[in-house]
Each structure stands twice: as C-alpha cells, then as structure tokens.
C-alpha cells in the first residue's frame, strides 16, 4: 500500500513538472536577458518586436538559442535618475544570462552635470553586473547614438549638441572600461541617418527598425560567443 502511494506521488510530481514546462514556466536551458535604458531601449516609434532587444532575442533564436523575451526596464525621457528609481522598484530575477545598458541621452539633452551622470552610470553598471550570471563578462554597454542628425536634431545647434553627445560617451566609455564590461560603439554608425532617412522613424527623432537592427547585429556575435 505504501509502495503504491509513493509511486502515485512520484507520478503526480512528474506530471506537474511537465505541465509547468508546457505552460511557459521556467524552462531548462532558456536564456534570460535584461535590457536597461531609455527610449532607445524601449523602442519608441516602432513596434515592440522592432526594438533592438527584441530583434536581438529573435536573432539568437534563429541561431538555435532558447531565449525568453527580454525584460525591458526603459522608457522615453528617462535619465539615469529615472532608471535608478525604476531598478529599486522593479522585481528582478536574481541573475540574467546577459544585460544591456544604453542610458544617457536625456542626461545630455537636459545638460545634467557630467559628474552626476558618471556617478549614476557607475551605480547602474554595478546593478547590471550584480544581476548578470556571467558577471562583467555578460554586461554590454552601448554608446549614446547621435540624435542631432535627425530632422528634430537639425533644428538645434547640431555642432554643439553632437560634441556634447561625444563628451557623455567619453564618460560611459571610461566607466565601462573601468568596470571591464563590453562596450559597443554605435555612435559613429548612427550618423548615417544624416544622409539616409530610412534610419530614422516617422517621428523624426528616434531610430527606425533598420537602425535598431544594426545595433542588434553588433551585439549578436559578442553575446553568442559568451552564451556558447
């Protein structure tokens, strides 16, 4: 009798595990992805699947990796202050297989101090590293793209603002190097939008699907190498 009861319990547990797996619960071997940032990460002006985190996840899946949809903590207009506040309130997994960080354009736009940006950026990096399964090896910082080449940007002092973008990028590049995380330079390539409208969305400011794809393509080989 005890043997039959024990066998029933084992079969029941096994059945429950199969049901959890089939219903989209925790899957063995599924890779997880945390994307931190602002409108460039949330994908303002394009549908969600066209944002660079979702394009990257799709690209990895096409190559045979099992990847969950990205956990995106990002919103239009966010500065480092907003992102840090969100990180305090947002429930996070203990570890993600990789983490991307792209933040600072709104700090640059509102002219927040470089010291403040540096301090906050380091805090964000430390948070990213602490939630990255591979630590520093699986954190990827993207440089701030140059928004001054867009129709909206051309209404401003483009020479001054573009130089300012480079200054903020100098800060995030230095701190990424200090933290020994990956740094992905997308600024120079983003300036192709100056002569090719197809890289800008219909809002005249944010990147199009095409530019987001370029960013995903840059990240893909670096992340693939670590996941392998």
N, C-alpha and C positions, 0 to 999 in steps of 0.2 A: 504493500500500500504506500509506504513511504517512498519507495523507488518510483512508483508511478506518479506520485505528487511532485517529486523532484524533477522528473522528466517533463512533466507538464509545464512547470515553472521555467525550465530552460528553453522550451519551445516557445513559450509566451514572450520571454525577453527577446529571443531571436527575432520573432515576428514584429515586435515593437520597433526594434532597431531598423529592420527593413522598411517599416512604414515611415519612420523619421527620415531615412535616407531618400525614400521615394517622394516625400512631401517637400523636399528642398531644404532640409535641415543641414547640420554640419556634415560635409562630405569629406571622406578621406582623400587627401591629395588636392583639395581645392585651394587655390592661391587667393590670398586676400590683398587688397590694395586700398591705401588711404591717400586721398588727394586733398591737399591743403592749399587755400589761396583766396582768390577774389573772382571777379567776373571772367578772367581768362581761364580759370579752372572750372567754374560752373557752366561756362559756355553761353554767355549772354549773346543773344541774337541768332543762335542756332538751336536746333532741337537737341535734346539731351544726348542722343546717340552720336551726334556730330561733334560733341565736345572732345577735347583731346584725351581725357581719362577714359571715356567710353570707347573711343576709337582705338586706344592702346589695348584695352581689355579685349576688344574684338580681334585685333591683330594677333594677340597672343593665343587666343582660342583657335584662330585659323591655323596656327602652327602646332596645335595639339595640346596646348596647356589648358588645364581646367582652372578657370578664373572666375571668381564671383564678380558681380557688378561692383564698381568702385564705391567706396564710402567717401562721399564728397563733402567736405566742410569748407564751403566757399560761397560768397555772394557778391553781387555787384556793389561797388562802392566801398568794400571793406579795406581798411588799413590794417596794419599789424595789431593795433589795439583791438579791433573788432574780432580778428581771428583768434587772438589770445583769449578773449572773453568767451568765444564760442567753444574753444577747446576745454574750458573749465566746466562748461555745462553739457557738452555733447557726450553721450555714452560711447566709449571706445572699446574695441577689442583690446585685450592685453597686448597682443602682437599682431602685426600685419606683415605679409611677405615682402612688401615694398611700399615706400612712401614717397610721394612727390610734393614739392613745395614751390609755389610761384606766388610771391607776395611782395608788394612794394610800390606798384604803380600809383595807387591812391595816396600813399605817403608822399610820393614825388609830386603828384598833382596839387596837393594842398600845401606843399612845402613844409612838411613836418621836419624837425631837425634830424640831421644825419646821425647824431649820437643816439637819439631816441629810436630811430629806425634800426641802428646797429644793435642796440640793447634788446629790442623786441624780436629782431630777427634771430638772434642767438637763442632767446627763450624758445622760439618756435622750432628752431633746429634741434634743440635739446629734447623737446617734446616728441618730435618726429623720430629721433634716434631711439628714445626710450620705448616707442611703440613699434619699432622695426625689428622683425625677427632676426635679421642679419646685422642689426646694429648699424654702424656707419656705412657699411658696405651696401646696404639696400635702401639708402636715402638719396633722392635725386632732386637737386635744386635746379630750376630753370631760371634763366636771366629774365629781366623785365623786357618785353618787346617795346619797340619804339612806336608809340601811338601818334607821334607828330606827322607821320607820313600818310595818315588817313585824311579824308575830307574834313572831319571835325578838327583834327590836329593842325591842318593847314590854315585854320582861322586864327591860330595862336602865333606866338613868336617861335617858329619852328627851330631855328638855330639855337636859341636859348634853352627851350624845353628838351630838345634832343640831347644837348650837352648835359642837362640835368639828369636825364634817364641814365646816361653813361656813368655819372657820378654815383647814383644809387646802386647801379650794378657793380661798381667797384667795391662798394661795401659788402653786398651779398656774396660777391666772388671771394673776397678776402676771408669772410667768416666761414664760407663753405670750405675753403682750403684749410683754415684753422681747425675745422671740425673733421676734416678728412672724409667728406662726403662727395658724391658725384656732383659735378657742375656741368650743366648742359647750356651752352651758349646759343640762344635763339634770336638775339637782338639784331645782329647784322643781317640775318636772313629775313627778319620781319620787315626790313626796309625795302624789300622788293615790292611791297604794297604801294610804294611811291609811284611806281610806273605800271603796276598791274592791278587793276581794280578787282580782279577776281579773288584776291587775297583778303578783301575787306567785305564784311557783311553788309546787308542792306541798311543798317542803322548808321553807316558812315563812320563808325568808330572801332567796333570790335572785329576780330578776325572772322573769316569765313571758314566753312568746313575745310576748304583747301589748305589754309594755313594751319589749322588745328591738326590736320593730317600730317603736315611736315613735322610738327612737334612730336606727335606720336611715333613717327618714323625715326626720329632722332633718339628717342628714349628706348625704342624696342630692342636694338642689339645689346645695349648696356644691361637692360633688365633680363633679357633672355640669357645672357652669359651668367648672371648671378643665380637665376632660377635653375639653371642646369647644374 
